Amino acid sequence: MFNPKVTLEQWRVFHAIIDCGGYSQAAKHLHRSQSAVSYTIARLQEQLGISLLEIEGRKALLTTQGEILLQRSRHLIAEAEEIENFARHLSQGREAEIRVVVDAVFPNDLLMSALSTFARQSRGTRVQLREVILSGASDALLNEDAELVIGVEIPDGFLSNSLIEVELIAVAHRDHPLHQLNRAITATDLAQHMQVVIRDSGQHTKIDVGWLSSQDRWTVSSIESALTAIEHGLGYGWLPSNRLIESLGDGLLKPLPLEQGASYKAFLYMSYGQPQNIGPATRELANIIKNTVDNMFL
């Protein structure tokens, strides 16, 4: 096991000499005698086996090695201060990590914006993010696998707040045979073509959403895979409008003119996974997500 010879206090004295402009100035800043400062630096250089400073007149100048170690030791001190601050936050009940489970239909740009805001004020709290499909959010609540859950269905026994409404649109590649019909598309028409279906990631109660009567299906595990499959002409399917902006904009995909069900709405709700023990960081992140969504509509 490695036992460091040099203490953080020695590095602080070294930094004070550089930042204050000399030994006597550093001694005044640290409320020590100049001889104590000189001894600390002499001992530091002896333990490292290199010279950090050179004295020219009344000035203490960095050597080449000293300049390199100055920057690295500043990072060391900053890291030590961060660890102590984090420990203080933990002692005050702040969580070390928040497990967040989000249904994949939630707009990704809003989620990343909210997480970026939280990261700037997280005070060391980490976020473990997991995307799910349909009942996967309910599973996370029932299994107590998350502190914060955003999903389309909330199981009995959990309170939630409505968060956002997401539209899912039936689409197919612009050259798909369904677009060649040049009329309203019926259920009989759909049943004759391949449908791309996103698999429910839940394990307990599976949820079926949208048209599922097609005999031929491609089943994938993510929205990204479904989008790629449809963009390659492998079938049709319902996808969140927020993931279709580019594909619809450049005309690669086109909405299907269905007689009924061309689109449907999915409501997303936000719940605390452990409502009896909500930590301050979890509550803070929940407020940031809600404010990010609310600001989108201002």
GUKEFI-256631 format. One line per field, with one value per residue: x, y, z of N, C-alpha, C in turn; residue in three letters. Coordinates in pm, whole numbers, plus 50000, padded with zeros to 5 digits. Each point is the difference from the previous one (the first is absolute). Example, Ala and Ser with C-alpha at 12.3 -4.5 7.8 and 13.67 -1.06 7.14 Angstrom:
// GUKEFI-256631
nc1 [51319_49965]
nc2 [49431_50105]
nc3 [50780_49928]
cac1 [49911_50082]
cac2 [50119_50119]
cac3 [50000_50006]
cc1 [50090_49923]
cc2 [50120_50109]
cc3 [50000_50073]
aa [ala_ser]
//
This chain:
// GUKEFI-256631
nc1 [50083_49969_50103_49924_50114_49940_49979_49868_50033_50091_49907_49920_50102_50027_49869_50003_50116_49945_49886_50076_50087_50003_50112_50047_49961_50052_50105_49988_49985_50095_50039_50116_50101_50089_50059_49873_49975_50117_49978_49874_50045_50096_49910_49915_50096_50035_49873_49986_50112_49929_50052_49916_50086_50027_50092_49941_50098_49889_50018_49890_50083_49904_50044_50059_50064_50034_50020_50058_50069_50021_49990_50080_50080_49977_50010_50110_50036_49969_50060_50099_49993_49994_50094_50066_49978_50035_50102_50018_49984_50081_50079_49965_50024_50096_49931_50070_49886_49951_49918_50015_49872_50021_49870_50038_49867_50054_49974_50092_49967_49875_50014_50074_49908_49904_50058_50016_49877_49955_50075_49956_49900_50050_50108_50030_49871_50020_49983_49921_50013_49872_50004_49868_49924_49895_49969_50112_49928_49888_50075_50058_49874_49944_50111_49958_50004_49926_50066_50015_49870_50022_49867_49948_50039_49922_50065_49903_49970_50012_50043_49944_50082_49897_50075_49968_49945_50014_50016_49935_50078_49903_50115_50045_50093_50051_50081_49952_49960_49995_50112_50010_49926_50061_49975_49889_50093_49954_49931_49917_50026_49991_49897_50015_50045_50131_49981_50059_50021_49985_50089_49898_50072_49873_50001_49923_49957_49997_50037_49887_50068_49890_50009_49948_49916_50107_49989_50053_50098_50065_50055_50011_50114_50007_49974_50128_49988_49886_50053_50112_49926_49920_50108_50027_49875_50036_49927_49883_49975_49966_50046_50071_49915_50044_49985_49897_50045_50114_49950_49908_50094_50082_49880_50096_49933_49883_49917_49947_49929_50004_49909_50065_50034_49999_49947_50072_49944_50119_49943_50098_50027_50022_50069_49990_50115_50044_49869_50023_50095_49942_50114_50079_50098_49927_49963_50126_50040_49905_50033_50125_49967_49922_50094_50083_49911_49972_50131_49987_49896_50103]
nc2 [49881_50093_50049_50103_50051_50058_50100_50008_50006_49910_49938_50019_49965_49901_49976_50013_49935_49919_49976_49997_49930_49910_49970_50124_50025_49881_50033_50123_49952_49915_50121_49990_49946_50088_49976_50002_50107_50054_49959_50041_50105_50022_49969_50080_50085_49983_50000_50102_50045_50111_50095_50061_50060_50112_50039_50106_50046_50073_49955_49929_49941_49962_49879_49938_49922_50112_50051_49884_49988_50128_49978_49895_50069_50100_49912_49961_50124_50032_49886_50029_50125_49948_49913_50098_50079_49900_49973_50132_50000_49893_50066_50087_49877_50062_49954_49887_49933_50042_49899_50032_49970_50003_50013_49919_50010_50015_50125_49946_50100_49980_49868_50012_50087_49923_49893_50079_50047_49877_49964_50118_49941_49888_50075_49935_50026_49871_49984_49898_50016_49959_49972_50011_49895_50080_49873_50025_50112_49931_49920_50112_50044_49896_50000_50126_50005_50100_50116_50008_49997_49998_49980_49913_49918_50038_49904_49923_50098_50059_50110_50084_50072_50049_49956_49914_50053_49876_50047_49888_49995_49955_49937_50029_49925_50107_49892_49996_49875_50017_50067_49887_49976_50112_49946_50016_49971_49880_49942_49974_50124_50045_49918_50060_50080_50005_49971_50114_49911_50090_49911_49964_50090_50011_49950_50088_50121_49924_50110_49986_50073_50057_50006_49882_50024_50065_49906_50092_49970_50114_49929_50124_50035_50085_50125_50008_49876_50036_50116_49937_49905_50095_50068_49873_50041_49962_50110_50001_50112_50002_50124_50037_50101_50002_49873_50064_50099_49936_49882_50066_50072_49895_49960_49952_50047_49938_50087_49896_50021_49960_49910_49926_50072_50105_50038_49993_50034_50018_49981_50080_49918_50082_49900_50009_49935_50089_50017_49895_50006_50114_49982_50093_49918_49896_50068_50033_49876_49953_50097_49964_49871_50021_50078_49904_49909_50062_50022_49874_50015_50069]
nc3 [50000_49913_50071_49964_49956_49899_50082_50009_50130_49968_49928_50102_50075_49919_49995_50132_49995_49910_50064_50109_49925_50098_50072_50011_49875_49964_50074_49953_49876_50033_50046_49932_50065_49956_50118_50046_49926_50032_50126_49989_49932_50089_50095_49938_49974_50127_50037_49916_50053_49992_49924_50083_50083_49938_50086_49949_50078_49995_49877_50012_49915_49922_50035_49900_50089_50064_49878_49967_50114_49972_49869_50007_50082_49913_49902_50064_50025_49873_49966_50084_49957_49876_50035_50064_49896_49921_50083_49997_49866_49998_50085_49905_49950_49933_49897_50006_49977_49885_50019_49872_49995_49869_49971_49902_50018_50121_49960_49924_49916_50041_49988_49889_49962_50049_49946_49893_50019_50021_49895_49960_50061_49948_50016_49889_50005_49985_49868_50030_49869_50001_49870_50002_49972_49993_50031_49931_49983_49979_49926_49954_49997_49942_49927_50016_49867_50046_50005_49867_49969_49869_50001_49914_50095_50098_50065_50045_50083_49881_50055_49915_49925_49930_49902_49903_49892_49956_49878_49969_49893_49923_49974_49878_49942_49942_49978_50122_49969_50131_49971_49932_50108_50042_50119_50072_50090_49973_50098_49898_49960_50125_50009_49884_50097_49995_50129_50032_50093_50096_50041_50075_50069_50038_50123_50062_49978_49892_49933_49935_49913_49949_49870_50031_49897_49962_49906_49921_50087_50007_50097_50046_50058_49897_50033_50035_50047_50059_50038_50032_50058_50050_50037_50027_50024_50123_50011_50062_50066_50129_49979_50108_49995_50126_49962_49947_50073_50010_50030_50072_50060_49987_50042_50080_50106_49984_50058_50058_49889_50126_49972_50088_50106_49917_50114_50108_50116_50049_50118_50030_50101_50100_50050_50131_49982_50090_49981_50076_49905_49966_49934_50052_49961_50042_50107_50015_49967_50080_50083_49978_50003_50105_50054_49964_50038_50115_50005_49957_50082_50055]
cac1 [49917_50080_49982_50062_50092_49969_49866_49929_50040_50125_49966_49935_50107_50065_49912_49995_50123_49985_49887_50022_50118_50123_49991_49949_49859_49926_49996_49896_49871_49970_50013_50109_50131_50067_50085_49914_49971_50124_50021_49900_50038_50124_49961_49925_50095_50079_49918_49977_50128_50020_49990_49879_50017_50132_49996_50075_49977_49893_49892_50001_49959_49976_50083_49919_49926_49904_49887_49917_49934_49907_49869_49944_49965_49877_49890_49992_49935_49861_49931_49985_49894_49874_49965_49954_49870_49904_49976_49914_49865_49948_49967_49876_49892_49994_50028_50121_49960_49856_49965_49890_49945_49921_49947_50076_49926_50022_50092_50138_50065_49955_50064_50140_50005_49975_50115_50110_49975_50024_50143_50068_49972_49976_50087_50059_49903_50003_49873_50001_49883_49962_49882_49914_49886_49867_49986_50129_49996_49925_50086_50100_49933_49961_50121_50081_50126_50030_49951_49916_49951_49912_49943_49865_49903_50043_49926_49925_50081_50100_49950_50076_49960_50006_50121_49999_49926_50082_49923_50061_49946_50021_50086_50067_50091_49925_49975_49927_49878_49880_49989_49962_49856_49941_49868_50004_50043_49910_50058_50027_50125_50113_50019_50071_50139_50084_49997_50114_49946_50100_49969_49982_50115_49957_49999_49881_49876_50032_49902_49993_49955_49989_49957_50084_49932_50076_50056_50145_50057_50137_49998_50130_50002_50017_49944_50103_50000_49876_50014_50094_49934_49899_50073_50053_49890_49968_49863_49943_49982_49969_50118_49980_50023_50125_50111_49976_50018_50095_49955_49886_50044_50068_49912_50032_49879_49877_49889_49903_49865_49910_49859_49989_50119_50125_50085_49937_50074_50046_50024_50108_49986_50123_49974_50114_50006_49992_49933_50012_50137_50049_50119_50001_50049_49894_49897_50058_50000_49860_49958_50070_49935_49869_50019_50050_49883_49911_50060_49990_49871_49986]
cac2 [50119_50122_50100_50125_50068_50143_50030_50108_50127_50041_50056_50129_50097_50021_50087_50133_50071_50044_50091_50123_50068_49979_49930_50086_50027_49876_49984_50089_49948_49875_50027_49918_50066_49975_49881_49883_49985_49956_49860_49917_49986_49922_49861_49956_49974_49884_49880_49977_49977_50098_50141_50065_50146_50060_50134_50104_50121_49977_49932_49853_49969_49859_49925_49932_49895_50065_50049_49884_49949_50101_49979_49871_50007_50080_49905_49913_50076_50021_49872_49977_50090_49948_49882_50045_50062_49893_49930_50085_49990_49869_50003_50077_49920_50008_49870_49985_49965_49993_49911_50061_49914_50086_49937_50050_50097_50134_50072_49987_50131_50055_49923_50038_50138_49994_49938_50096_50098_49933_49972_50123_50029_49870_49987_49867_49890_49937_49955_49876_50014_49880_50018_49883_50009_49967_49960_49999_50102_49942_49901_50070_50043_49883_49932_50100_50008_50137_50107_50087_49924_50067_49893_50019_49936_49996_49893_50036_50020_50104_50130_50052_50126_49999_50072_50045_49919_49970_49947_49896_50012_49886_50042_49899_50058_50070_49910_49883_49975_50063_50138_49997_49978_50132_50011_49971_49863_49929_49893_49889_50034_49985_49858_49934_50046_49980_50105_50006_50012_50013_49905_50050_49957_49953_49856_49955_50022_50056_50092_50009_50133_50018_49892_49882_49889_49951_49867_50010_50106_50007_50047_50056_50032_50142_50093_50023_49886_50006_50109_49957_49897_50064_50081_49909_49941_49866_49993_50124_49996_50124_50051_50132_50111_50069_49925_49995_50133_49997_49908_50060_50124_49977_49921_49858_49936_50077_49950_49918_50059_49894_50032_50024_49966_50048_50039_49992_50073_49928_50092_49957_50042_49989_49948_49966_49857_49972_50122_50013_50039_50079_50077_50137_50005_49945_50103_50107_49957_49996_50138_50047_49937_50063_50136_49992_49971_50115_50110_49971_50047_50143]
cac3 [50000_49987_50104_49953_50090_50001_50049_49932_50059_49936_49868_50023_50027_49870_49921_50062_49962_49861_49985_50077_49946_50074_50127_50108_49971_50028_50146_50050_49954_50071_50144_50051_49992_49872_50015_49988_49857_49935_50036_49932_49859_49995_50024_49881_49892_50041_49985_49857_49934_49893_50040_49950_49998_50001_50059_49931_50078_50096_49930_49988_49864_49972_49906_49900_50070_50089_49921_49965_50119_50050_49938_50042_50143_50012_49975_50117_50108_49961_50016_50144_50047_49948_50079_50131_49980_49970_50126_50081_49944_50037_50142_50011_49943_49854_49940_49919_49863_49972_49889_49924_49893_49911_49879_49885_49919_50054_49910_50046_50015_50128_50106_50008_50049_50144_50065_49994_50106_50128_50014_50042_50140_50064_50118_50006_49985_49868_49944_49923_49912_49924_49915_49994_49909_50052_50140_50069_50104_50112_50064_50081_50122_50079_50047_50072_49927_49962_50087_49920_49884_49904_49920_49945_50088_50140_50068_50120_50119_49977_49957_49887_49940_49854_49960_49861_49904_49882_49888_49918_49864_49911_49889_49917_49902_49895_49888_50048_49921_50059_49952_49859_49988_49971_50062_50142_50023_50092_50079_49908_49930_50093_50032_49891_49996_50118_50101_50092_50136_50106_50108_50136_50079_50132_50023_50072_49924_49869_49947_49855_49961_49856_49912_50014_49935_49885_50018_49980_50082_50044_50138_50039_50143_50028_49902_49898_49908_49923_49903_49897_49918_49914_49902_49899_49925_50048_50045_50051_50144_50071_50069_50061_49906_50031_49939_49855_49943_49889_49894_49932_49939_49871_49914_49996_50049_49983_50081_49928_50008_50045_50015_50144_50077_49941_50113_50132_50102_50119_50111_50086_50138_50079_50135_50086_50020_50144_50049_50144_50034_49887_50035_49946_49862_49916_49989_49919_49860_49955_49974_49879_49884_49983_49952_49862_49916_50003_49925_49857_49950_50024]
cc1 [50087_49964_50069_50089_49959_49856_49935_50041_50131_49973_49934_50104_50073_49917_49999_50123_49988_49892_50023_50126_50128_49975_49937_49852_49914_49987_49892_49862_49957_50006_50102_50128_50064_50087_49918_49965_50122_50027_49905_50039_50128_49970_49926_50096_50087_49922_49977_50129_50026_49987_49877_50018_50149_49989_50091_49971_49898_49884_50020_49942_49983_50108_49909_49916_49893_49877_49905_49921_49903_49860_49936_49958_49879_49878_49979_49926_49853_49918_49977_49889_49864_49953_49945_49863_49892_49965_49908_49855_49936_49957_49870_49882_49989_50047_50132_49964_49847_49980_49874_49959_49904_49950_50065_49922_50016_50103_50143_50068_49958_50069_50146_50016_49982_50120_50121_49985_50030_50149_50075_49978_49983_50081_50048_49904_50002_49858_50023_49869_49974_49872_49922_49890_49875_50004_50132_50006_49925_50083_50101_49940_49969_50121_50091_50139_50039_49947_49903_49962_49908_49947_49859_49893_50057_49918_49927_50094_50106_49931_50088_49948_50008_50113_49991_49918_50087_49912_50081_49929_50030_50078_50052_50093_49919_49967_49922_49871_49874_49981_49957_49851_49926_49856_50016_50028_49914_50077_50034_50129_50120_50033_50079_50148_50070_49989_50125_49947_50116_49959_49987_50114_49961_49996_49870_49874_50033_49886_50007_49941_49995_49953_50094_49938_50074_50061_50152_50054_50150_49994_50141_49991_50014_49936_50100_50004_49875_50010_50092_49936_49900_50067_50059_49890_49957_49857_49950_49988_49966_50122_49971_50035_50133_50122_49992_50029_50091_49948_49880_50041_50068_49920_50031_49882_49881_49892_49904_49860_49896_49856_49968_50134_50131_50097_49925_50091_50037_50031_50109_49983_50133_49966_50131_49997_49991_49937_50011_50137_50063_50119_49998_50046_49895_49889_50048_49997_49858_49950_50065_49935_49865_50014_50049_49885_49908_50053_49993_49873_49978_50017]
cc2 [50125_50098_50129_50062_50145_50021_50111_50136_50050_50061_50137_50110_50034_50095_50142_50082_50056_50107_50134_50074_49983_49936_50086_50031_49877_49978_50088_49947_49878_50016_49906_50083_49967_49876_49872_49974_49947_49853_49909_49976_49918_49853_49942_49963_49879_49871_49965_49968_50092_50141_50063_50149_50037_50143_50092_50132_49971_49922_49849_49966_49849_49942_49935_49890_50059_50049_49887_49952_50101_49975_49870_50002_50088_49912_49910_50070_50021_49873_49969_50087_49951_49879_50041_50066_49895_49924_50083_49994_49865_49998_50077_49929_50007_49868_50001_49973_49997_49907_50055_49905_50084_49920_50067_50098_50142_50070_50004_50134_50066_49930_50043_50143_50003_49941_50093_50105_49940_49979_50122_50031_49875_49980_49856_49884_49948_49963_49873_49997_49869_50029_49869_50025_49954_49957_49989_50103_49950_49897_50066_50047_49881_49930_50091_50011_50142_50097_50092_49927_50086_49892_50029_49937_49990_49894_50051_50015_50106_50128_50052_50137_49986_50090_50056_49904_49983_49940_49894_49996_49874_50048_49879_50073_50060_49911_49875_49982_50064_50143_50004_49981_50129_50013_49975_49851_49936_49896_49879_50023_49974_49853_49926_50038_49979_50120_49990_50032_50010_49915_50071_49945_49949_49849_49948_50013_50069_50090_49998_50136_50008_49876_49881_49878_49945_49864_50002_50119_49987_50056_50043_50046_50149_50084_50024_49887_50000_50107_49958_49898_50062_50086_49915_49924_49863_49986_50137_49988_50136_50042_50137_50111_50070_49926_50000_50132_49997_49915_50054_50127_49981_49908_49853_49916_50091_49943_49918_50061_49894_50051_50031_49966_50045_50048_49976_50067_49907_50105_49941_50061_49982_49960_49982_49851_49960_50122_50022_50051_50075_50084_50138_50009_49945_50102_50116_49964_49996_50141_50055_49942_50066_50142_50002_49974_50121_50116_49979_50060_50149_50079]
cc3 [50000_50111_49957_50107_50022_50046_49917_50054_49939_49862_50016_50029_49871_49914_50055_49962_49858_49989_50071_49958_50080_50134_50109_49979_50031_50150_50061_49964_50081_50151_50064_49997_49866_50008_49986_49854_49927_50029_49924_49854_49987_50018_49880_49887_50031_49978_49853_49926_49884_50057_49936_49979_49995_50052_49919_50069_50109_49939_50000_49863_49982_49910_49896_50064_50091_49926_49964_50121_50061_49947_50049_50146_50024_49976_50121_50114_49968_50018_50147_50057_49954_50080_50136_49990_49977_50127_50090_49952_50036_50146_50025_49935_49849_49939_49923_49855_49990_49881_49933_49888_49918_49881_49879_49913_50055_49912_50055_50022_50132_50116_50017_50051_50152_50074_50000_50109_50137_50024_50052_50148_50084_50128_50019_49986_49857_49957_49921_49919_49925_49922_49993_49898_50076_50147_50075_50110_50123_50075_50093_50132_50091_50061_50083_49939_49963_50105_49925_49871_49916_49907_49954_50086_50140_50073_50124_50119_49986_49955_49888_49960_49849_49955_49859_49915_49875_49892_49926_49867_49921_49878_49924_49905_49885_49881_50041_49920_50057_49951_49853_49979_49968_50047_50149_50021_50108_50081_49914_49924_50090_50024_49893_49992_50134_50094_50087_50139_50100_50118_50134_50086_50138_50008_50059_49914_49869_49952_49848_49965_49847_49928_50013_49931_49879_50031_49990_50079_50010_50142_50041_50146_50030_49891_49887_49898_49913_49892_49886_49907_49904_49895_49889_49926_50046_50049_50041_50151_50056_50080_50059_49901_50027_49945_49848_49929_49877_49884_49923_49927_49866_49908_49993_50047_49977_50092_49914_50015_50039_50011_50147_50065_49940_50107_50129_50100_50115_50107_50090_50140_50073_50143_50076_50027_50145_50067_50150_50042_49883_50045_49936_49856_49903_49979_49910_49852_49945_49966_49874_49875_49973_49944_49855_49904_49993_49916_49850_49942_50025_49871]
aa [met_phe_asn_pro_lys_val_thr_leu_glu_gln_trp_arg_val_phe_his_ala_ile_ile_asp_cys_gly_gly_tyr_ser_gln_ala_ala_lys_his_leu_his_arg_ser_gln_ser_ala_val_ser_tyr_thr_ile_ala_arg_leu_gln_glu_gln_leu_gly_ile_ser_leu_leu_glu_ile_glu_gly_arg_lys_ala_leu_leu_thr_thr_gln_gly_glu_ile_leu_leu_gln_arg_ser_arg_his_leu_ile_ala_glu_ala_glu_glu_ile_glu_asn_phe_ala_arg_his_leu_ser_gln_gly_arg_glu_ala_glu_ile_arg_val_val_val_asp_ala_val_phe_pro_asn_asp_leu_leu_met_ser_ala_leu_ser_thr_phe_ala_arg_gln_ser_arg_gly_thr_arg_val_gln_leu_arg_glu_val_ile_leu_ser_gly_ala_ser_asp_ala_leu_leu_asn_glu_asp_ala_glu_leu_val_ile_gly_val_glu_ile_pro_asp_gly_phe_leu_ser_asn_ser_leu_ile_glu_val_glu_leu_ile_ala_val_ala_his_arg_asp_his_pro_leu_his_gln_leu_asn_arg_ala_ile_thr_ala_thr_asp_leu_ala_gln_his_met_gln_val_val_ile_arg_asp_ser_gly_gln_his_thr_lys_ile_asp_val_gly_trp_leu_ser_ser_gln_asp_arg_trp_thr_val_ser_ser_ile_glu_ser_ala_leu_thr_ala_ile_glu_his_gly_leu_gly_tyr_gly_trp_leu_pro_ser_asn_arg_leu_ile_glu_ser_leu_gly_asp_gly_leu_leu_lys_pro_leu_pro_leu_glu_gln_gly_ala_ser_tyr_lys_ala_phe_leu_tyr_met_ser_tyr_gly_gln_pro_gln_asn_ile_gly_pro_ala_thr_arg_glu_leu_ala_asn_ile_ile_lys_asn_thr_val_asp_asn_met_phe_leu]
//
